[in-house]
């Protein structure tokens, strides 16, 4: 205490500095707690939309979405939703699971800082750091988008990001911060020197405390060997009488009578540290001042980049939220309007086209844990939902309004976007809750009438009304609501309402603009099915529901009797009608399934046909490729054509020598037979050696045997002339007919090429004429080559090649080929009766 009295001023200064530091820390913590408490969805939308969000049970949905935003802002996208939908699709396509979108930084609002700059003020370093984070993020985002090959060059996303052009030297001047918001080392030497001095002082404080804790003079006064932080200072917990061994200031006292003492040496070190920190703050303030002067010059660009940051933040938040919840986007369409026709129309409803149709397929409301998907086609102006209590009427109403509301905001939802269709409405209004309020002195029916009066003059509105019959007499309300609904429908609005009023439903059922739908109830199970039968008025099943929720059966039976037989019979008729419609619906669904099965089979057959066609096309391509390769080989071997002809000539010589030897041997055998058995030769019948179809020679001309008689043949010569030829005058068979296979083995010294080869002399397919009509040039050359080769082997002296007249291409090619062929003696045009100039008679 004496030490504290000796240095009261120092102790007060230290306490005041520590208290100020503590109060600043506590304020920051309180602000953070308040910010965390305010993390709700209310900042996302206007007051009217917040009310609608509560009515449609979408609070938790939007609260989850708010956590994906980099900072608080309204969720509305200003501009063309189609452009934003395209950008979201491009982001989804480009940044998949393997390629991640750069994480957007958490920043504060820049508007206060920009206003401060606009008034020639200087920004705090933390505000400049927020600006630096935004600029750095856009710089990184530009690199990722430009390098991504999945994004086309002329895409909406690339065009948008390329419009952001940073002012010169601005980005480099602001990229001086670490991830923690501190200034990087090595940029400002003065700041680096001050930071080094501060760290050295901290080390000195640590070493001084360690020395004191291990000091023998102070050991008897130490309560423990720990360092205690009191008012952000490191102190020692000492016993009374410590002043004999240590000079210091008492900061606090414990209930046990011990003292938290700040040693004087350490207090001086703290003063030195605080002085250095003040110098550091001055240097940082100068840097902030210089950067503020730079930012003032580019305040317009900063406003622009701030808006673009909010725009992209809303897009990436929607995309990341959709991926995390497995949701889909659907773009609302705007109904076409013509103001000129609207003035001429009797009512505004005729001014709106049929495109205001609402189709929901597999839609699930976000509030439901295990939802049954909603499927509905709302193609008329009004939809009246009737039927069992707790059967899902209100949830269907909320689902329709929620889908339209989310599509209007381009928010993701659980839906099949390919089979759904949602129009854009200027206003979406829900009359769901009970407006009764004792404080405002308003009843249920009065509150309903007030809400109706506010919506009577609106156009292009989707209105949802739950339990329209609340608050007044049913018969009077039916007539009143019929007129009100008719007036609202005349303005081109759409209405979805739930009711148990059979009178109101029957009055509205006759209107062609009204679509009826009934919630279904399973009588056997005694519970609703949460399904709807469209085009029917449903029964409320009030007695069954009462019994289901615990009302005694005896009381329910008494109520049924009191209800009346006539009304009960009406309910039975409604129930039977519903059953018939359900049966019809089940049969229709069965027929639809069969139709789908047939369509699937038809699609399978179509796929099979396509697969077979593809397979055939592939094989055809393979064959064409092989054919082309063969033609190429033939073209390459066309240069060796003379060699082929020489080989054919060699073959002919071999055949001629063979047949000459064969003739000599037969002549010799004939002479020997004449000497020995002359009478036997005379008796031999020569026609046994010939048969129909054989080829013979007569007077040096070749002919074909058509008929064989007892003494002569009927022969048709190559010229077409038919003759009767005696057996004795007919020469031997020509080699063009079918002959047995001979194996000719020549001497290796004379011919190596024919050694061991088998020459087939059977050419039953040989013909004395060739028709080249329809052939291409390469095909014609190949055919003539093959034809002349076979004709030579068959022994033909004269053949005909018909090339036709046409354009003269084949005629020219034929003449050129025949003029160069070594085995062609001569060729000329055929007589007119045999083709004239379109046919060539070739002599071999």
Secondary structure, 3 states (H helix, E strand, C coil): CHHHHHCHHHHHHHHHHHHHHHHHHHHHHHHHHHHHHCCCCHHHCCHHHHHHHHHCCCHHHHHHHHCCCCCCCCCCCCCCHHHHHHHHHHHHHHCCCCCCCCCCCCCCCCHHHHHHHHCCCCCCHHHHHHHHHHHHHHHHHHHHHHHCCCCCCCCHHHHHHHCCCCCCCHHHHHCCECCCCCECCCCCHHHHHHHHHHHHHHHHHHHHHHHHHCCCCCHHHEEEEEEEEECCEEEEEECCCHHHCCCEEEEEECCCCCEEEEEHHHHHHHHHHHHHHHHHHHHHHHHHHHHHHHHHHCHHHHHHHHHHHHHHHHHHHHHHHHHHHCCECCCCECCCCCHHHHHHCCCHHHHCCHHHCEEEEEEECCCCCCCCCEEEEECCCEEEEEECCCCCHHHHHHHHHHHHHHHHCCCCEECCCCCCECECCCEEEEECCCCCECCCCECHHHHHHHHHHHHCCCCCEEEEECCCCCCCCHHHHHHHHHHHHHHHHCCCCEEEEECCCHHHHHHHHCCCCEEEEEEEEECCCCEEEEEEEECCCCCCCHHHHHHHCCCCHHHHHHHHHHHCHHHHHHHHHHHHHHHHHHHHHHHHHHHHHHHHHHHHHHHHHHHHHHHHHHHHHHHHHHHHHHHHHHHHHHHHHHHHHHHHHHHHHHHHHHHHHHHHHHHHHHHHHHHHHHHHCHHHHHHCCHHHHCCCCCEEEECCEEEEEEEECCCEEEEEECCCCEEEEECCCCCCECCCCCCCCEECCCCCCCCCCCCCCEECCCCCCCCCEEECCCCCHHHHHHHHHHHHHHHHHHCCCEEEEECCCCCCHHHHHHHHHHHHCCCCCEEEECCHHHCHHHEEEEEC
